Amino acid sequence: MQIRPLTPDDVAAADHVAWSALQTQVPAEFLDAMGEELRAERGRYRIAHLQRTDPDGAWVADDDGDLVGVALALVREGVWGLSLFGVRPDQQSRGVGRELLDATLRYADGCRGAIILSTTDPRAMRRYALAGFQVLPCVTFAGIVDRSAIPEDLRTRPGDAAEDRDLCDAVSRHVRGAAHGPDLEAMERVGCSLLVHDDGGWAAVRDGSLALLAARDDAIAADLLWSALAASEPGQSVHVDFVRAGHDWAVQICLAARLAIGPEGPVFIRGDVGPFAPYLPSGAYL
């Protein structure tokens, strides 16, 4: 077994391995709505994007030419994040995940902060905690939006990753200490629509669900979240993930929209990641 850097030629196989490990974490209704062809296209773009921007954070486990694990990490302005981590089910509990995580954590050397968004896999959570990360428990919300609850005076507008990059990066620095930079365009390339509040906030929405939200205060965040829910199609199932303690504005909105609450994998942080609020991070781009 060799832990080696991921290359462009590995992208398709790495996506297959990651999906084999993580697909059980995605509710069936969202899988059915997306379809395998579109999912694979988006997954491969994500891996290729991070291999280009962060080659030192992109690693695979290679068993004599057969990829059995993948881990991707990014660094943005001194903040490290784990974007993807998966080991093929038949190779789990053999130490492969530990070696992959260690490789990506070396990429965090010299960074002032670090972020991981975890699944509910107890083995993964144990590894993150043992790596010195603080545990932030989370809940998730899902269901069909009660559209009668959506306010009529929302100020959020459609955004554009190129035109609104300065605003978005300034807000990201405010909430997590680092801009999202090239990941804004990457999110648009994989189907996200950008929403912007000119007072200082932005959100990414994909397939009717919130992918990321960052704002300068709770009022702006609330306007963005309502606007994200309003962007869904009537009768469409949506989800709002990684809602942590201190984000009561999000809890109250999701309950008012009649979404169901449930357990979620925790967020793990280490070092200086800013106030981390009001902020609902992205699983891929943190």
N, C-alpha and C positions, 0 to 999 in steps of 0.2 A: 504494500500500500504506500503510495507516494502522495504527499500534500504538496501541490505545485501551483504556480500562478495560472489563472484562467486565461486562455487565449481566445481570439475571435473565432477560431475553429471549434471551440468548445460550447458555443452559445446554445445551440439547439439541444445538445445532450444535457447541458446544465439546467436548462429549463425543464426538461423531462424529469430529471432527478428531483428538482425542487418541487415540482408539482406532485410527484408521487408521494412526497413526504408531507405536503401541506394541504392537499385537496380536501381532506376530511375536516378541516377547520372552516370550510366555506359552506354555508347553508345551500341546500339543493336548489331552492328557488332562484338563487342568484347564479348558480352554475348553469341552470337550464336557460335562463334569460340571455346569458352571454354567449354560450356555445364554445366548443373546444377550439375551433379554428381561430376565432377572435382572441380567446384567452391566450393561446400559444403565441400569436402575433405580438400581443402586448407584453407577455412574459419575456420573449426573446429580445424585444426592444429594450426593456428595462435592463436586462443583463448586459446587452451590448453597450448601452449608454454608460453604465457604471464601469465596464471594462475599459472604456475610452477615457472617462474622466478620472477614475481612481484605480489604475491597474495594480497598484501596490496593495489595494484592499480586496482584490478579487482572487479567490482561491478555490481549488477543487481537490477532491480526494479521488485519485486515479488508481484503480486496481488492475494493473497490467493492461491498460488501454480502455478499461471500462469505468466510466465515471459513476461514483456511488455517493458523492456528497458535494455540496457547493456552499460557499459563504461569500457574501459581498458586503463590504463596508465602504463608507464614503467619509470624506472630511471636507467640511465647509467652514472656512474662516476660523479654524481652531476648534471646531466641534466635530467629534467623530460620531457616526451612527451606523448601526448594523441594519442593512437594508434587506438582506435575504440570508437564510440559514436553513439548510435542509439536508438530511441524510436519508438515502433510500431505505424504506422500512426493513428490508431483509439484512441491512448492514448496521442497524441501530444497536446501541448498548454494547459496542465493541471498541469504544474509544475514538472513533472517527470524528464524531462531533466535537469532542474536546480538542483534538488537534486542529481542526478547521477554525474553531473559535479562537484558539491561541494565535493562529496565523493572522487572523483579522485584527485581533487586539494589539498585535505588534504595530499595526498601522496607526493605532491610537497614541503611540509614544509621542510625547511632546504636546498633545492636545490638552486644552484646559477643561474640556467637558466631553461627555459621552452619553448617548441615548440608545436604548434598545426597546422596541415594542414587541412584546412576547406573545406567543400562543399560550394555551392553557397546558401545554405539555410539561409535566412536572420535572422531567429530566432537563429540559432547556432552562426552566426557571431556576433550577438548582445551580446550573453552570453559571448563569448570570449573577446570581447572588454571591456565589463563591468568588467571582471575579471582582468583587468590591462594589457592586451596584446597589443603590437604594431602591427598594420596592415601593411602587406607587400603585395600589390596587385600583381597578377600573371596572366600569359597567358598560354595557352596550345597549342600544335601543334599536328596535326593528319593527316593521309593520307598514301599514298603508296610512298615509297622512290624512288626517281629518282636515280637509281643505277649508272648511268653514272657520277654522281657528286662525288661519293665516291673516296677519294684519294687512291693512290696505295702504299704510303710509310708509312702506319700506323704502330706504334710500340707496340700497345696494344696486349697482349697475353691472352690466356685462363688462368683462375686462379682456385684456390682450397681454400675453406674456411679454412681448417685446415692448409695447408701448407703456405698460404699467410696471415694468421690472423695477424701476427705482423705488416706487411706492411699496411694492411687495417685499423687496429686499430690506427696506428700512423697517417694516413691521416685523419681519422674521428676525432681524437683529434684536428688536425690542423684546420679543417673547422668548427667544431661545439663544440669543447671543451670536447668531450666525445667519447670513442670508441663505436663501435657497438657490440663488444664482442660476446655473444651467439646468437645474431640475425643473424650473418653471416651464421651459419649452418642452422638456421631456414629458411632463405631465400632460401638456396639450397633445403631444404626439400619440399618447396612448389613450386618448378619448376624453380627457378632462376638459371641462369648460371652466374658465376663470370668472369669478365674481369679485368685484372690488367696491370698497366703501372709501370715498375720498377723504374722510376724516382719519383714516388709518386702519385699514383692515382688508383682508382678502380671503377667499375660499376657493377651493377646487371641488368641482362636482363631476362625478362620472356615473353614467347609467342611472341617474336620478338620486344617487346617494352621495353624501359628503365624503370627500377624500382627505381634506385638510382644511383647517381654519385657524387663522392667526389675526389678532386684533389688538389695538392699544388699550381698549377698556371693554367692560362687560356689555355696555349698551351697543357698541359697534359690533361686538361678537354676536349679540342677540339678533341684530338686524341681518347679519350675514347668514346665521343659521336658519332663520325663518325664510330668507330668500333661497337658500339651498333646498329646503324642503318644498318651497313653492315651485322649484324647477323640475320636480318629479312629475311624471304623468299621472293623471287621476287613476286610482286603482293599482298603481305600481308599488311593489314592496321596496322599501328603502331601509338603510341602516345608518346609524351614527355611532361610531366606535371610539374606544379609549377615552371615555368620559371619567375624569378623576375627581376626587374630593376637591372642593373649592370651585368647581364649575357648576354651581347650582343654577346659573342662568341657562345652561344647556339642559340640565335635568328638567327644569320647569317647562321649557319649550317643548321638549320631547314628550313629556306627559300631557301637555296641553294639546299636542298634535295626535294624541292617543296612540303613541308607539309603545310597544311592550318593552319592559326592562329585563335584562338578563345578565349573567356573569360574562366577564371578558378577561382575557389575559392581561397581566399587569404591564405597566411601563416601568422600565428600569433606567435610572439616571446615575451619573457619577461626575463629580467635579462641578464646574461652573457652567450651567446651561441657562442662565438668566432666570427670570421669574417663572418661566414655563407656563404662563397664563396671561390672558385667556388664549388657550392654545389647544386644539385637537389635532394631533400630529398624523402624518401619513405613514402607513406601514412601509411603503417603499422608499420614501424620501424624507421621513422624519420631520 
